[in-house]
Amino acid sequence: MSSALIIDDEPPACDILRALLAEHPSVAIVGEVGTVAEARARLARHDYDLVFLDVQLRGGSGFDLLPHVRPGSRIIFVSAYDEHALRAFEVNALDDLVKPVAPVRLAHKLPRLGSSATTPPFPSGRALLIDDRVLIKPGAGSEPLVRLADIRFVASSENYSEIAVGDAGERLLVRRTMEAWEDILPPRHFVRVHRQMIVNATHVRRLDRASEATSLLHLDGVTDPALASYRCVGAWREALSVAGRSV
């Protein structure tokens, strides 16, 4: 039997989903929560086979919870949300159900989920690219898609990364490694200037020599310059050339 957690702040939607799942004895609902804080607490304490997740929640977004869902769980979004974002999730075997949930569609999902292999709690690779945008783990109220052109840099923070976005250099924390970012970002514009940072060459406005082995890259919208190792300068200059810029 598969254990299920429902994360939704709309009681009528929970009632409908609960009634529909009652028709499937292979699924046992073991918890229901309606806020991001409650969901984080539950996910930290327990493992679930299935997580039915609404996108719009009290206290934040359902996307905020993705890093807290353990790898063995299957995520089903239960929301009418950005169709492009949900399509990206589907490519990676994460599912969506549009409210109001149709019994036939739910019945179609459950056998497939029960027989599928474990998938990670967040998609990966080029499937995260949608046109000129990249899917991220957003903060509360944030747009889950960020334009590649708006990214200034990506900096490593262990298994997480921090990206600087927009003219103001807004910082977003994402559960993604630098290796994963290298698989996603187009190399013609994005260069890994050292082990812990990838820079968007189109936003470099000035280059200063720091030492024989390093240079400082000054980026649009970012106060502190990025340190670039000498061995990355060639790739960085090539990316600048492709971007039609020189410093």
C-alpha positions as protocol buffer text, in pm:
chain_id: "A"
residue {
  index: 1
  type: MET
  ca { x: 0 y: 0 z: 0 }
}
residue {
  index: 2
  type: SER
  ca { x: 124 y: 350 z: -87 }
}
residue {
  index: 3
  type: SER
  ca { x: 116 y: 622 z: 178 }
}
residue {
  index: 4
  type: ALA
  ca { x: 0 y: 965 z: 62 }
}
residue {
  index: 5
  type: LEU
  ca { x: 29 y: 1319 z: 194 }
}
residue {
  index: 6
  type: ILE
  ca { x: -209 y: 1589 z: 66 }
}
residue {
  index: 7
  type: ILE
  ca { x: -72 y: 1944 z: 73 }
}
residue {
  index: 8
  type: ASP
  ca { x: -353 y: 2184 z: -18 }
}
residue {
  index: 9
  type: ASP
  ca { x: -509 y: 2484 z: 154 }
}
residue {
  index: 10
  type: GLU
  ca { x: -851 y: 2451 z: -14 }
}
residue {
  index: 11
  type: PRO
  ca { x: -1081 y: 2226 z: 195 }
}
residue {
  index: 12
  type: PRO
  ca { x: -1323 y: 2155 z: -95 }
}
residue {
  index: 13
  type: ALA
  ca { x: -1032 y: 2040 z: -312 }
}
residue {
  index: 14
  type: CYS
  ca { x: -906 y: 1817 z: -30 }
}
residue {
  index: 15
  type: ASP
  ca { x: -1253 y: 1668 z: 14 }
}
residue {
  index: 16
  type: ILE
  ca { x: -1275 y: 1584 z: -355 }
}
residue {
  index: 17
  type: LEU
  ca { x: -929 y: 1430 z: -370 }
}
residue {
  index: 18
  type: ARG
  ca { x: -991 y: 1233 z: -51 }
}
residue {
  index: 19
  type: ALA
  ca { x: -1316 y: 1094 z: -192 }
}
residue {
  index: 20
  type: LEU
  ca { x: -1151 y: 998 z: -520 }
}
residue {
  index: 21
  type: LEU
  ca { x: -859 y: 828 z: -348 }
}
residue {
  index: 22
  type: ALA
  ca { x: -1104 y: 628 z: -135 }
}
residue {
  index: 23
  type: GLU
  ca { x: -1183 y: 439 z: -455 }
}
residue {
  index: 24
  type: HIS
  ca { x: -823 y: 320 z: -469 }
}
residue {
  index: 25
  type: PRO
  ca { x: -747 y: 82 z: -178 }
}
residue {
  index: 26
  type: SER
  ca { x: -380 y: 71 z: -276 }
}
residue {
  index: 27
  type: VAL
  ca { x: -341 y: 431 z: -152 }
}
residue {
  index: 28
  type: ALA
  ca { x: -372 y: 534 z: 214 }
}
residue {
  index: 29
  type: ILE
  ca { x: -394 y: 904 z: 303 }
}
residue {
  index: 30
  type: VAL
  ca { x: -182 y: 944 z: 615 }
}
residue {
  index: 31
  type: GLY
  ca { x: -174 y: 1322 z: 638 }
}
residue {
  index: 32
  type: GLU
  ca { x: -325 y: 1650 z: 517 }
}
residue {
  index: 33
  type: VAL
  ca { x: -172 y: 1996 z: 563 }
}
residue {
  index: 34
  type: GLY
  ca { x: -254 y: 2338 z: 423 }
}
residue {
  index: 35
  type: THR
  ca { x: 50 y: 2558 z: 476 }
}
residue {
  index: 36
  type: VAL
  ca { x: 413 y: 2555 z: 369 }
}
residue {
  index: 37
  type: ALA
  ca { x: 530 y: 2550 z: 732 }
}
residue {
  index: 38
  type: GLU
  ca { x: 310 y: 2251 z: 822 }
}
residue {
  index: 39
  type: ALA
  ca { x: 421 y: 2066 z: 511 }
}
residue {
  index: 40
  type: ARG
  ca { x: 789 y: 2120 z: 584 }
}
residue {
  index: 41
  type: ALA
  ca { x: 742 y: 1982 z: 934 }
}
residue {
  index: 42
  type: ARG
  ca { x: 560 y: 1672 z: 806 }
}
residue {
  index: 43
  type: LEU
  ca { x: 811 y: 1607 z: 529 }
}
residue {
  index: 44
  type: ALA
  ca { x: 1099 y: 1635 z: 775 }
}
residue {
  index: 45
  type: ARG
  ca { x: 948 y: 1371 z: 1006 }
}
residue {
  index: 46
  type: HIS
  ca { x: 799 y: 1117 z: 767 }
}
residue {
  index: 47
  type: ASP
  ca { x: 851 y: 944 z: 433 }
}
residue {
  index: 48
  type: TYR
  ca { x: 560 y: 931 z: 188 }
}
residue {
  index: 49
  type: ASP
  ca { x: 517 y: 729 z: -128 }
}
residue {
  index: 50
  type: LEU
  ca { x: 293 y: 995 z: -285 }
}
residue {
  index: 51
  type: VAL
  ca { x: 276 y: 1370 z: -226 }
}
residue {
  index: 52
  type: PHE
  ca { x: -24 y: 1552 z: -373 }
}
residue {
  index: 53
  type: LEU
  ca { x: 97 y: 1911 z: -388 }
}
residue {
  index: 54
  type: ASP
  ca { x: -90 y: 2232 z: -464 }
}
residue {
  index: 55
  type: VAL
  ca { x: 117 y: 2517 z: -609 }
}
residue {
  index: 56
  type: GLN
  ca { x: -52 y: 2810 z: -437 }
}
residue {
  index: 57
  type: LEU
  ca { x: -37 y: 2763 z: -58 }
}
residue {
  index: 58
  type: ARG
  ca { x: -67 y: 2973 z: 255 }
}
residue {
  index: 59
  type: GLY
  ca { x: 277 y: 3097 z: 348 }
}
residue {
  index: 60
  type: GLY
  ca { x: 443 y: 3036 z: 13 }
}
residue {
  index: 61
  type: SER
  ca { x: 452 y: 2823 z: -298 }
}
residue {
  index: 62
  type: GLY
  ca { x: 436 y: 2449 z: -342 }
}
residue {
  index: 63
  type: PHE
  ca { x: 762 y: 2479 z: -535 }
}
residue {
  index: 64
  type: ASP
  ca { x: 928 y: 2585 z: -208 }
}
residue {
  index: 65
  type: LEU
  ca { x: 867 y: 2234 z: -76 }
}
residue {
  index: 66
  type: LEU
  ca { x: 1044 y: 2041 z: -352 }
}
residue {
  index: 67
  type: PRO
  ca { x: 1382 y: 2036 z: -175 }
}
residue {
  index: 68
  type: HIS
  ca { x: 1209 y: 1893 z: 134 }
}
residue {
  index: 69
  type: VAL
  ca { x: 1048 y: 1597 z: -45 }
}
residue {
  index: 70
  type: ARG
  ca { x: 1264 y: 1290 z: -3 }
}
residue {
  index: 71
  type: PRO
  ca { x: 1398 y: 1118 z: -317 }
}
residue {
  index: 72
  type: GLY
  ca { x: 1181 y: 809 z: -271 }
}
residue {
  index: 73
  type: SER
  ca { x: 857 y: 1006 z: -296 }
}
residue {
  index: 74
  type: ARG
  ca { x: 649 y: 1072 z: -607 }
}
residue {
  index: 75
  type: ILE
  ca { x: 512 y: 1423 z: -651 }
}
residue {
  index: 76
  type: ILE
  ca { x: 176 y: 1498 z: -814 }
}
residue {
  index: 77
  type: PHE
  ca { x: 90 y: 1865 z: -859 }
}
residue {
  index: 78
  type: VAL
  ca { x: -280 y: 1929 z: -807 }
}
residue {
  index: 79
  type: SER
  ca { x: -325 y: 2275 z: -951 }
}
residue {
  index: 80
  type: ALA
  ca { x: -409 y: 2474 z: -1261 }
}
residue {
  index: 81
  type: TYR
  ca { x: -73 y: 2645 z: -1293 }
}
residue {
  index: 82
  type: ASP
  ca { x: 179 y: 2758 z: -1556 }
}
residue {
  index: 83
  type: GLU
  ca { x: 139 y: 2493 z: -1825 }
}
residue {
  index: 84
  type: HIS
  ca { x: 496 y: 2530 z: -1945 }
}
residue {
  index: 85
  type: ALA
  ca { x: 639 y: 2470 z: -1598 }
}
residue {
  index: 86
  type: LEU
  ca { x: 421 y: 2165 z: -1546 }
}
residue {
  index: 87
  type: ARG
  ca { x: 521 y: 2031 z: -1887 }
}
residue {
  index: 88
  type: ALA
  ca { x: 884 y: 2048 z: -1775 }
}
residue {
  index: 89
  type: PHE
  ca { x: 798 y: 1851 z: -1463 }
}
residue {
  index: 90
  type: GLU
  ca { x: 613 y: 1589 z: -1670 }
}
residue {
  index: 91
  type: VAL
  ca { x: 919 y: 1530 z: -1887 }
}
residue {
  index: 92
  type: ASN
  ca { x: 1094 y: 1417 z: -1571 }
}
residue {
  index: 93
  type: ALA
  ca { x: 810 y: 1184 z: -1465 }
}
residue {
  index: 94
  type: LEU
  ca { x: 660 y: 1423 z: -1214 }
}
residue {
  index: 95
  type: ASP
  ca { x: 286 y: 1455 z: -1268 }
}
residue {
  index: 96
  type: ASP
  ca { x: 10 y: 1710 z: -1256 }
}
residue {
  index: 97
  type: LEU
  ca { x: -366 y: 1699 z: -1206 }
}
residue {
  index: 98
  type: VAL
  ca { x: -576 y: 2002 z: -1293 }
}
residue {
  index: 99
  type: LYS
  ca { x: -849 y: 2107 z: -1050 }
}
residue {
  index: 100
  type: PRO
  ca { x: -1119 y: 1992 z: -1033 }
}
residue {
  index: 101
  type: VAL
  ca { x: -955 y: 1651 z: -1040 }
}
residue {
  index: 102
  type: ALA
  ca { x: -1112 y: 1415 z: -1291 }
}
residue {
  index: 103
  type: PRO
  ca { x: -1162 y: 1059 z: -1158 }
}
residue {
  index: 104
  type: VAL
  ca { x: -1047 y: 903 z: -1486 }
}
residue {
  index: 105
  type: ARG
  ca { x: -724 y: 1105 z: -1493 }
}
residue {
  index: 106
  type: LEU
  ca { x: -647 y: 1019 z: -1130 }
}
residue {
  index: 107
  type: ALA
  ca { x: -713 y: 651 z: -1198 }
}
residue {
  index: 108
  type: HIS
  ca { x: -473 y: 671 z: -1491 }
}
residue {
  index: 109
  type: LYS
  ca { x: -198 y: 824 z: -1279 }
}
residue {
  index: 110
  type: LEU
  ca { x: -204 y: 588 z: -982 }
}
residue {
  index: 111
  type: PRO
  ca { x: -114 y: 257 z: -1155 }
}
residue {
  index: 112
  type: ARG
  ca { x: 165 y: 429 z: -1343 }
}
residue {
  index: 113
  type: LEU
  ca { x: 299 y: 582 z: -1024 }
}
residue {
  index: 114
  type: GLY
  ca { x: 285 y: 253 z: -842 }
}
residue {
  index: 115
  type: SER
  ca { x: 488 y: 74 z: -1107 }
}
residue {
  index: 116
  type: SER
  ca { x: 736 y: 348 z: -1192 }
}
residue {
  index: 117
  type: ALA
  ca { x: 1088 y: 366 z: -1068 }
}
residue {
  index: 118
  type: THR
  ca { x: 1188 y: 627 z: -814 }
}
residue {
  index: 119
  type: THR
  ca { x: 1250 y: 973 z: -956 }
}
residue {
  index: 120
  type: PRO
  ca { x: 1421 y: 1272 z: -801 }
}
residue {
  index: 121
  type: PRO
  ca { x: 1213 y: 1546 z: -641 }
}
residue {
  index: 122
  type: PHE
  ca { x: 1309 y: 1798 z: -908 }
}
residue {
  index: 123
  type: PRO
  ca { x: 1372 y: 1774 z: -1282 }
}
residue {
  index: 124
  type: SER
  ca { x: 1722 y: 1803 z: -1426 }
}
residue {
  index: 125
  type: GLY
  ca { x: 1927 y: 1878 z: -1735 }
}
residue {
  index: 126
  type: ARG
  ca { x: 1804 y: 2053 z: -2047 }
}
residue {
  index: 127
  type: ALA
  ca { x: 1442 y: 1959 z: -1964 }
}
residue {
  index: 128
  type: LEU
  ca { x: 1458 y: 2258 z: -1727 }
}
residue {
  index: 129
  type: LEU
  ca { x: 1498 y: 2493 z: -2024 }
}
residue {
  index: 130
  type: ILE
  ca { x: 1172 y: 2629 z: -2164 }
}
residue {
  index: 131
  type: ASP
  ca { x: 1237 y: 2858 z: -2460 }
}
residue {
  index: 132
  type: ASP
  ca { x: 1475 y: 3122 z: -2318 }
}
residue {
  index: 133
  type: ARG
  ca { x: 1387 y: 3054 z: -1955 }
}
residue {
  index: 134
  type: VAL
  ca { x: 1507 y: 2810 z: -1690 }
}
residue {
  index: 135
  type: LEU
  ca { x: 1293 y: 2642 z: -1424 }
}
residue {
  index: 136
  type: ILE
  ca { x: 1412 y: 2705 z: -1070 }
}
residue {
  index: 137
  type: LYS
  ca { x: 1300 y: 2639 z: -713 }
}
residue {
  index: 138
  type: PRO
  ca { x: 1134 y: 2974 z: -638 }
}
residue {
  index: 139
  type: GLY
  ca { x: 1079 y: 3156 z: -314 }
}
residue {
  index: 140
  type: ALA
  ca { x: 734 y: 3244 z: -186 }
}
residue {
  index: 141
  type: GLY
  ca { x: 546 y: 3441 z: -449 }
}
residue {
  index: 142
  type: SER
  ca { x: 830 y: 3412 z: -700 }
}
residue {
  index: 143
  type: GLU
  ca { x: 799 y: 3328 z: -1067 }
}
residue {
  index: 144
  type: PRO
  ca { x: 929 y: 2969 z: -1111 }
}
residue {
  index: 145
  type: LEU
  ca { x: 1080 y: 3054 z: -1449 }
}
residue {
  index: 146
  type: VAL
  ca { x: 1378 y: 3289 z: -1486 }
}
residue {
  index: 147
  type: ARG
  ca { x: 1502 y: 3428 z: -1817 }
}
residue {
  index: 148
  type: LEU
  ca { x: 1853 y: 3312 z: -1899 }
}
residue {
  index: 149
  type: ALA
  ca { x: 1939 y: 3666 z: -2007 }
}
residue {
  index: 150
  type: ASP
  ca { x: 1856 y: 3793 z: -1655 }
}
residue {
  index: 151
  type: ILE
  ca { x: 2102 y: 3562 z: -1478 }
}
residue {
  index: 152
  type: ARG
  ca { x: 2425 y: 3739 z: -1378 }
}
residue {
  index: 153
  type: PHE
  ca { x: 2602 y: 3449 z: -1211 }
}
residue {
  index: 154
  type: VAL
  ca { x: 2552 y: 3116 z: -1036 }
}
residue {
  index: 155
  type: ALA
  ca { x: 2757 y: 3054 z: -720 }
}
residue {
  index: 156
  type: SER
  ca { x: 2805 y: 2723 z: -540 }
}
residue {
  index: 157
  type: SER
  ca { x: 2685 y: 2660 z: -187 }
}
residue {
  index: 158
  type: GLU
  ca { x: 2746 y: 2286 z: -129 }
}
residue {
  index: 159
  type: ASN
  ca { x: 2444 y: 2102 z: -279 }
}
residue {
  index: 160
  type: TYR
  ca { x: 2267 y: 2434 z: -327 }
}
residue {
  index: 161
  type: SER
  ca { x: 2349 y: 2728 z: -548 }
}
residue {
  index: 162
  type: GLU
  ca { x: 2279 y: 3099 z: -538 }
}
residue {
  index: 163
  type: ILE
  ca { x: 2187 y: 3284 z: -855 }
}
residue {
  index: 164
  type: ALA
  ca { x: 2195 y: 3660 z: -906 }
}
residue {
  index: 165
  type: VAL
  ca { x: 1908 y: 3779 z: -1124 }
}
residue {
  index: 166
  type: GLY
  ca { x: 1808 y: 4110 z: -1283 }
}
residue {
  index: 167
  type: ASP
  ca { x: 1943 y: 4463 z: -1272 }
}
residue {
  index: 168
  type: ALA
  ca { x: 1931 y: 4466 z: -891 }
}
residue {
  index: 169
  type: GLY
  ca { x: 2114 y: 4133 z: -861 }
}
residue {
  index: 170
  type: GLU
  ca { x: 1831 y: 3967 z: -665 }
}
residue {
  index: 171
  type: ARG
  ca { x: 1961 y: 3646 z: -502 }
}
residue {
  index: 172
  type: LEU
  ca { x: 1771 y: 3318 z: -526 }
}
residue {
  index: 173
  type: LEU
  ca { x: 1872 y: 2996 z: -350 }
}
residue {
  index: 174
  type: VAL
  ca { x: 1827 y: 2683 z: -561 }
}
residue {
  index: 175
  type: ARG
  ca { x: 1877 y: 2317 z: -475 }
}
residue {
  index: 176
  type: ARG
  ca { x: 2110 y: 2243 z: -764 }
}
residue {
  index: 177
  type: THR
  ca { x: 2481 y: 2166 z: -795 }
}
residue {
  index: 178
  type: MET
  ca { x: 2724 y: 2348 z: -1022 }
}
residue {
  index: 179
  type: GLU
  ca { x: 2755 y: 2034 z: -1234 }
}
residue {
  index: 180
  type: ALA
  ca { x: 2378 y: 2037 z: -1286 }
}
residue {
  index: 181
  type: TRP
  ca { x: 2392 y: 2403 z: -1387 }
}
residue {
  index: 182
  type: GLU
  ca { x: 2664 y: 2323 z: -1643 }
}
residue {
  index: 183
  type: ASP
  ca { x: 2429 y: 2067 z: -1799 }
}
residue {
  index: 184
  type: ILE
  ca { x: 2153 y: 2328 z: -1820 }
}
residue {
  index: 185
  type: LEU
  ca { x: 2312 y: 2660 z: -1918 }
}
residue {
  index: 186
  type: PRO
  ca { x: 2420 y: 2718 z: -2279 }
}
residue {
  index: 187
  type: PRO
  ca { x: 2803 y: 2727 z: -2286 }
}
residue {
  index: 188
  type: ARG
  ca { x: 2812 y: 2993 z: -2556 }
}
residue {
  index: 189
  type: HIS
  ca { x: 2715 y: 3254 z: -2295 }
}
residue {
  index: 190
  type: PHE
  ca { x: 2781 y: 3094 z: -1954 }
}
residue {
  index: 191
  type: VAL
  ca { x: 3137 y: 3023 z: -1842 }
}
residue {
  index: 192
  type: ARG
  ca { x: 3256 y: 2849 z: -1526 }
}
residue {
  index: 193
  type: VAL
  ca { x: 3520 y: 3099 z: -1417 }
}
residue {
  index: 194
  type: HIS
  ca { x: 3628 y: 2885 z: -1123 }
}
residue {
  index: 195
  type: ARG
  ca { x: 3508 y: 2580 z: -932 }
}
residue {
  index: 196
  type: GLN
  ca { x: 3238 y: 2767 z: -742 }
}
residue {
  index: 197
  type: MET
  ca { x: 3102 y: 3016 z: -996 }
}
residue {
  index: 198
  type: ILE
  ca { x: 2946 y: 3034 z: -1342 }
}
residue {
  index: 199
  type: VAL
  ca { x: 2921 y: 3380 z: -1503 }
}
residue {
  index: 200
  type: ASN
  ca { x: 2695 y: 3510 z: -1780 }
}
residue {
  index: 201
  type: ALA
  ca { x: 2945 y: 3669 z: -2022 }
}
residue {
  index: 202
  type: THR
  ca { x: 2681 y: 3904 z: -2162 }
}
residue {
  index: 203
  type: HIS
  ca { x: 2676 y: 4092 z: -1830 }
}
residue {
  index: 204
  type: VAL
  ca { x: 3052 y: 4143 z: -1788 }
}
residue {
  index: 205
  type: ARG
  ca { x: 3122 y: 4518 z: -1811 }
}
residue {
  index: 206
  type: ARG
  ca { x: 3487 y: 4533 z: -1704 }
}
residue {
  index: 207
  type: LEU
  ca { x: 3790 y: 4310 z: -1653 }
}
residue {
  index: 208
  type: ASP
  ca { x: 4067 y: 4391 z: -1405 }
}
residue {
  index: 209
  type: ARG
  ca { x: 4384 y: 4189 z: -1364 }
}
residue {
  index: 210
  type: ALA
  ca { x: 4410 y: 4071 z: -1003 }
}
residue {
  index: 211
  type: SER
  ca { x: 4728 y: 3864 z: -1027 }
}
residue {
  index: 212
  type: GLU
  ca { x: 4928 y: 3653 z: -1269 }
}
residue {
  index: 213
  type: ALA
  ca { x: 4673 y: 3375 z: -1226 }
}
residue {
  index: 214
  type: THR
  ca { x: 4343 y: 3559 z: -1175 }
}
residue {
  index: 215
  type: SER
  ca { x: 4126 y: 3843 z: -1303 }
}
residue {
  index: 216
  type: LEU
  ca { x: 3826 y: 4028 z: -1158 }
}
residue {
  index: 217
  type: LEU
  ca { x: 3505 y: 4036 z: -1361 }
}
residue {
  index: 218
  type: HIS
  ca { x: 3268 y: 4325 z: -1290 }
}
residue {
  index: 219
  type: LEU
  ca { x: 2907 y: 4231 z: -1368 }
}
residue {
  index: 220
  type: ASP
  ca { x: 2600 y: 4443 z: -1438 }
}
residue {
  index: 221
  type: GLY
  ca { x: 2382 y: 4469 z: -1128 }
}
residue {
  index: 222
  type: VAL
  ca { x: 2638 y: 4301 z: -899 }
}
residue {
  index: 223
  type: THR
  ca { x: 2841 y: 4499 z: -645 }
}
residue {
  index: 224
  type: ASP
  ca { x: 3125 y: 4255 z: -579 }
}
residue {
  index: 225
  type: PRO
  ca { x: 3341 y: 4143 z: -874 }
}
residue {
  index: 226
  type: ALA
  ca { x: 3378 y: 3775 z: -960 }
}
residue {
  index: 227
  type: LEU
  ca { x: 3722 y: 3616 z: -945 }
}
residue {
  index: 228
  type: ALA
  ca { x: 3815 y: 3434 z: -1266 }
}
residue {
  index: 229
  type: SER
  ca { x: 4104 y: 3187 z: -1285 }
}
residue {
  index: 230
  type: TYR
  ca { x: 4355 y: 3233 z: -1565 }
}
residue {
  index: 231
  type: ARG
  ca { x: 4271 y: 2900 z: -1728 }
}
residue {
  index: 232
  type: CYS
  ca { x: 3909 y: 3015 z: -1771 }
}
residue {
  index: 233
  type: VAL
  ca { x: 3993 y: 3346 z: -1938 }
}
residue {
  index: 234
  type: GLY
  ca { x: 4012 y: 3194 z: -2287 }
}
residue {
  index: 235
  type: ALA
  ca { x: 3667 y: 3038 z: -2261 }
}
residue {
  index: 236
  type: TRP
  ca { x: 3535 y: 3356 z: -2106 }
}
residue {
  index: 237
  type: ARG
  ca { x: 3670 y: 3575 z: -2391 }
}
residue {
  index: 238
  type: GLU
  ca { x: 3521 y: 3336 z: -2647 }
}
residue {
  index: 239
  type: ALA
  ca { x: 3182 y: 3364 z: -2476 }
}
residue {
  index: 240
  type: LEU
  ca { x: 3215 y: 3743 z: -2481 }
}
residue {
  index: 241
  type: SER
  ca { x: 3287 y: 3731 z: -2853 }
}
residue {
  index: 242
  type: VAL
  ca { x: 2978 y: 3518 z: -2916 }
}
residue {
  index: 243
  type: ALA
  ca { x: 2776 y: 3762 z: -2707 }
}
residue {
  index: 244
  type: GLY
  ca { x: 2909 y: 4049 z: -2920 }
}
residue {
  index: 245
  type: ARG
  ca { x: 3089 y: 4220 z: -2634 }
}
residue {
  index: 246
  type: SER
  ca { x: 3446 y: 4312 z: -2547 }
}
residue {
  index: 247
  type: VAL
  ca { x: 3612 y: 4463 z: -2239 }
}
